[in-house]
């Protein structure tokens, strides 16, 4: 599948605002795909508004839902559905997913477009860390163990190391990389320079850049793309 070849993904939050011209600059940066994703205040309305802005640029579009109440599938290439491995609440592993199926009376169009993700959330101060009650103070061997379980036991196509808003520990990401076999390893968190992008791309198959686009503008995005492609 095409998404397995991506090395750089840009994450856009429906709850945040971009300046005029930013979408065009993002699309021209060379990023492989756009991911529509957020944790707080994500609705079908603001997702639809963001989709309308980005769909004209012919980049692959990924929807990563925060919950079953706001999932778009029309006009989307892939739906990446996260399960948080290191949460203390089962609802973030499988409960939200059950609710999604029930909402659609079992008629989910399962297939290549729906891609499960094993999330390992490692920033306790992030919105996703707080909302999912993730246990974030994990040693590298613990992250490696979660990664191995996700890959070898549950057969998740993607394992996503999520530091969300802060730059993570490369030794942790390396441990995850060393433990992985078939899954694609994603890394997201604090990538706001070419140097950081290059560092994490040594271990992760795909890096995700999000906050830097809003904090520093699309120019920094181009630098991170050039560092990994």
Secondary structure as UniProt FT lines:
FT   HELIX           2..5
FT   STRAND          8..12
FT   TURN            14..15
FT   TURN            20..21
FT   HELIX           22..27
FT   TURN            28..30
FT   STRAND          33..37
FT   HELIX           44..54
FT   HELIX           55..57
FT   STRAND          60..64
FT   TURN            68..69
FT   TURN            74..75
FT   STRAND          78..84
FT   TURN            85..86
FT   HELIX           90..92
FT   TURN            93..94
FT   HELIX           95..103
FT   TURN            104..106
FT   TURN            112..113
FT   STRAND          114..121
FT   TURN            124..125
FT   HELIX           127..132
FT   HELIX           140..148
FT   HELIX           149..153
FT   STRAND          158..162
FT   TURN            164..165
FT   HELIX           170..179
FT   STRAND          184..188
FT   HELIX           194..201
FT   TURN            202..203
FT   STRAND          206..209
FT   HELIX           211..216
FT   HELIX           218..228
//
